[in-house]
Amino acid sequence: MQRSGTNLLMDVLDASVLTQVFHETDPRAFERYEMRDLAVIRQLALQCPAPVFVIKALCELDRVKALMDAFAPAKTLWVVRDWRDSVSSAIKSFGNFVPQWQRLAHGDASDWRGRGMSPATRELLAALYRAEASEAEGAAIMWFYRNALFFEQQLAADARVRVVFYEDMVQQPLREVAAVYDFLDLPGFNAATAGRIHARSVKRRRPPDIAPAVIGLCDELLERFRALSRRTPS
């Protein structure tokens, strides 16, 4: 999801001579950050001059399985960043998180934020919503409901999917980038590839004005992701 280090990962993949990458700002594949029709993406993939076609799906997290099936053989890298740092970054770049939260809690599914949201998640948003909530709390809620899609789609059991932790990537770039290249069966990894990753801030400072219930919700989801890495060899 947004503000999780996806650009960093895309840059690492772009370093390979065997890839062509499409960011969400590329008008050939996206319109206002949303992926164009499947037929358009399929044509881009067919015309791709590189052996490996890479596309970022930010607004399409609810469609990951369908996209992998449509473009089989395909794999997914799901980037997870500690919610505290993600929230701090998000509120510097975006806004309107609390009104979006209210809209989703009331059942609106008219755009990508609510698409694919489970009834249980929507009920949780409704139960936790507070009109006086801070933008940081609204951003934390968004981090939760977008990343919850990973487990709701049962992607943890899908061998085509690998979770990549932003913090691990910036602190152990050689190890993590090598693992990503290995997962994708992408040859040509070297130290220079990992060298594209420069030191980034990993503060993990809790943003102010977030209700304890929301903090607990996000901490619990982050721990579910971390538990996957503990049982899966690097």
Number of C-alpha atoms within 10 A of each C-alpha: 20 19 20 23 19 22 14 16 20 17 16 21 24 16 17 19 13 15 17 19 19 19 20 20 14 14 14 14 22 20 13 10 17 17 23 14 11 13 9 14 17 14 11 15 18 11 10 15 12 15 12 18 18 20 19 24 24 17 18 19 22 23 15 19 18 11 17 15 12 12 14 9 8 16 20 22 18 19 20 24 23 20 27 23 20 23 28 20 16 21 19 9 9 11 14 11 20 22 14 17 27 18 15 23 20 13 15 15 14 10 9 15 19 20 17 16 19 15 10 9 18 18 15 15 23 17 10 15 19 15 9 8 17 17 22 25 25 25 26 26 26 24 25 21 21 23 22 21 19 18 13 14 17 10 18 16 10 12 10 16 20 21 18 22 20 22 21 14 22 20 16 13 22 18 14 19 25 19 16 21 17 13 16 17 9 17 12 13 19 13 12 11 19 22 12 14 19 11 10 11 10 15 11 15 12 14 19 12 11 18 13 9 10 18 17 11 14 23 15 13 18 18 11 14 19 14 11 14 14 9 8 8 6 10
